């Protein structure tokens, strides 16, 4: 049978999603937990396919994976049983049997990322690793209106080569951003970006470039110039991973994939309505 799982994890301690020779990735811990739960790992190898290969330090509220197995257990057992073998910074939040045509990666038609940024005039240890931060001089604030103006050039289908990592393995730099919201709540700035797919480091590069505008270092028109140039050297440096969350992955309704549970997240649930 084919089983889909919903995952949440604090990515601070992990070297990203994808398995590596040295281990310490989300995939490594998850697959080991699955095998420990099943019991006979040699007879029942389990390989997982994911909706999005998050980078080192990136978190997930609504990650989705699937795997094939001939082990028949109640779905709730896959949740409780696998969680018993996972580190505390990871959790399976639901399990579903799905049809064989479901693919966690290729069946997804959209992905939503949220970047949580705290602006402050002093270091804030209590959000360390869970949010991005921007230390501002006394009396200085971000120009959110300028970022709101600049974001318009990013909506729609574009060649995002200027915001693409040199290590990106995507076959094409052309992606579509459906929505990009910038929400200010006191010292917090939330960037919510929904698109069909994303390039390696694309969201963090977009956030860094928007902040360049917000800090007054460049005008809002600069962002469109960078986009049109298709030149990574013109965009801002990649912003820190700490505040980036894979919030939601969208699938056709007939697959029955649950919506992510944001109740235990410090991110405002209103951002994802």
Beta strands, then each sheet from edge to edge (+ up, - down):
strand 1: 2-9
strand 2: 49-50
strand 3: 59-68
strand 4: 90-98
strand 5: 108-120
strand 6: 132-135
strand 7: 156-159
strand 8: 174-185
strand 9: 188-195
strand 10: 244-251
sheet 1: 2+ 3- 1+ 4-
sheet 2: 2+ 3- 10- 5+ 6+
sheet 3: 2+ 3- 10- 5+ 9- 8+ 7-
end
